[in-house]
Amino acid sequence: MSDLLTSWIAAKAEEKAAQERRREIEDRLVVELGVDVTSEGTTHAGGFKVTTRFNRKIDADQLQEIAAEHGLTAHLSSLFRWKPEINAAAWKSANEEITKPLSAAVTTTPGRPSFDVSSKKEE
């Protein structure tokens, strides 16, 4: 077991280092190729296809308030994708009379296990 733990720690460190090296190289490529990071789109430069994007975060509550205030609620479904996410703590503590009918719309599948190294001894 200790060999697996040691191998896992080493692999995680290598993975992090490789990702950092790749990002450093990409940052240098942006400069060398003169990539315009202030606009979105795809360009071809130096044998690379470079795609620039913006990250956008939406405050759903604020968005809905603003849309209602300006009479734009009807446009929300075409301009934004609504992705329901389960609030696991609330779901687990809710009455089964509520969750049972709704569970037909929820598909549950096992996720990939995540690992973290703990110095705490197993009991």
Rosetta constraint file for C-alpha pairs under 8 A:
AtomPair CA 1 CA 5 HARMONIC 6.31 0.50
AtomPair CA 2 CA 6 HARMONIC 6.06 0.50
AtomPair CA 3 CA 7 HARMONIC 6.02 0.50
AtomPair CA 4 CA 8 HARMONIC 5.99 0.50
AtomPair CA 5 CA 9 HARMONIC 6.19 0.50
AtomPair CA 6 CA 10 HARMONIC 6.20 0.50
AtomPair CA 7 CA 11 HARMONIC 6.04 0.50
AtomPair CA 8 CA 12 HARMONIC 6.13 0.50
AtomPair CA 9 CA 13 HARMONIC 6.26 0.50
AtomPair CA 10 CA 14 HARMONIC 6.16 0.50
AtomPair CA 11 CA 15 HARMONIC 6.01 0.50
AtomPair CA 12 CA 16 HARMONIC 6.16 0.50
AtomPair CA 13 CA 17 HARMONIC 6.12 0.50
AtomPair CA 14 CA 18 HARMONIC 5.98 0.50
AtomPair CA 15 CA 19 HARMONIC 6.15 0.50
AtomPair CA 16 CA 20 HARMONIC 6.18 0.50
AtomPair CA 17 CA 21 HARMONIC 6.15 0.50
AtomPair CA 18 CA 22 HARMONIC 6.08 0.50
AtomPair CA 19 CA 23 HARMONIC 6.17 0.50
AtomPair CA 20 CA 24 HARMONIC 6.16 0.50
AtomPair CA 21 CA 25 HARMONIC 6.22 0.50
AtomPair CA 22 CA 26 HARMONIC 6.15 0.50
AtomPair CA 23 CA 27 HARMONIC 6.09 0.50
AtomPair CA 24 CA 28 HARMONIC 6.35 0.50
AtomPair CA 25 CA 29 HARMONIC 6.13 0.50
AtomPair CA 26 CA 30 HARMONIC 6.19 0.50
AtomPair CA 27 CA 31 HARMONIC 6.68 0.50
AtomPair CA 28 CA 32 HARMONIC 6.09 0.50
AtomPair CA 29 CA 33 HARMONIC 5.69 0.50
AtomPair CA 29 CA 34 HARMONIC 7.99 0.50
AtomPair CA 30 CA 34 HARMONIC 5.84 0.50
AtomPair CA 30 CA 35 HARMONIC 5.01 0.50
AtomPair CA 30 CA 36 HARMONIC 7.96 0.50
AtomPair CA 31 CA 35 HARMONIC 6.59 0.50
AtomPair CA 33 CA 45 HARMONIC 6.32 0.50
AtomPair CA 33 CA 46 HARMONIC 6.76 0.50
AtomPair CA 35 CA 50 HARMONIC 7.85 0.50
AtomPair CA 36 CA 52 HARMONIC 7.96 0.50
AtomPair CA 37 CA 52 HARMONIC 6.13 0.50
AtomPair CA 37 CA 53 HARMONIC 7.91 0.50
AtomPair CA 39 CA 52 HARMONIC 6.97 0.50
AtomPair CA 39 CA 53 HARMONIC 7.49 0.50
AtomPair CA 40 CA 51 HARMONIC 7.39 0.50
AtomPair CA 40 CA 52 HARMONIC 4.97 0.50
AtomPair CA 40 CA 53 HARMONIC 4.94 0.50
AtomPair CA 40 CA 54 HARMONIC 6.71 0.50
AtomPair CA 41 CA 51 HARMONIC 5.63 0.50
AtomPair CA 41 CA 52 HARMONIC 5.42 0.50
AtomPair CA 41 CA 53 HARMONIC 6.81 0.50
AtomPair CA 42 CA 49 HARMONIC 6.81 0.50
AtomPair CA 42 CA 50 HARMONIC 5.54 0.50
AtomPair CA 42 CA 51 HARMONIC 4.26 0.50
AtomPair CA 42 CA 52 HARMONIC 6.39 0.50
AtomPair CA 43 CA 49 HARMONIC 5.87 0.50
AtomPair CA 43 CA 50 HARMONIC 5.30 0.50
AtomPair CA 43 CA 51 HARMONIC 6.47 0.50
AtomPair CA 44 CA 48 HARMONIC 5.58 0.50
AtomPair CA 44 CA 49 HARMONIC 4.54 0.50
AtomPair CA 44 CA 50 HARMONIC 6.02 0.50
AtomPair CA 45 CA 49 HARMONIC 6.57 0.50
AtomPair CA 45 CA 50 HARMONIC 7.29 0.50
AtomPair CA 58 CA 63 HARMONIC 7.33 0.50
AtomPair CA 59 CA 63 HARMONIC 6.02 0.50
AtomPair CA 60 CA 64 HARMONIC 6.15 0.50
AtomPair CA 61 CA 65 HARMONIC 6.27 0.50
AtomPair CA 62 CA 66 HARMONIC 6.13 0.50
AtomPair CA 63 CA 67 HARMONIC 6.08 0.50
AtomPair CA 64 CA 68 HARMONIC 6.07 0.50
AtomPair CA 64 CA 73 HARMONIC 6.99 0.50
AtomPair CA 65 CA 69 HARMONIC 6.08 0.50
AtomPair CA 66 CA 70 HARMONIC 6.24 0.50
AtomPair CA 67 CA 71 HARMONIC 5.83 0.50
AtomPair CA 67 CA 72 HARMONIC 4.52 0.50
AtomPair CA 67 CA 73 HARMONIC 4.93 0.50
AtomPair CA 67 CA 76 HARMONIC 7.66 0.50
AtomPair CA 68 CA 72 HARMONIC 6.05 0.50
AtomPair CA 68 CA 73 HARMONIC 5.50 0.50
AtomPair CA 72 CA 76 HARMONIC 7.16 0.50
AtomPair CA 75 CA 79 HARMONIC 6.19 0.50
AtomPair CA 76 CA 80 HARMONIC 5.60 0.50
AtomPair CA 77 CA 81 HARMONIC 6.59 0.50
AtomPair CA 77 CA 82 HARMONIC 7.53 0.50
AtomPair CA 86 CA 91 HARMONIC 7.20 0.50
AtomPair CA 87 CA 91 HARMONIC 5.97 0.50
AtomPair CA 88 CA 92 HARMONIC 6.01 0.50
AtomPair CA 89 CA 93 HARMONIC 6.28 0.50
AtomPair CA 90 CA 94 HARMONIC 5.91 0.50
AtomPair CA 91 CA 99 HARMONIC 6.92 0.50
AtomPair CA 94 CA 98 HARMONIC 6.88 0.50
AtomPair CA 94 CA 99 HARMONIC 6.77 0.50
AtomPair CA 95 CA 99 HARMONIC 6.55 0.50
AtomPair CA 96 CA 100 HARMONIC 5.37 0.50
AtomPair CA 97 CA 101 HARMONIC 7.24 0.50
AtomPair CA 98 CA 102 HARMONIC 6.82 0.50
AtomPair CA 99 CA 103 HARMONIC 5.81 0.50
AtomPair CA 100 CA 104 HARMONIC 7.55 0.50
AtomPair CA 102 CA 106 HARMONIC 7.18 0.50
AtomPair CA 103 CA 107 HARMONIC 7.82 0.50
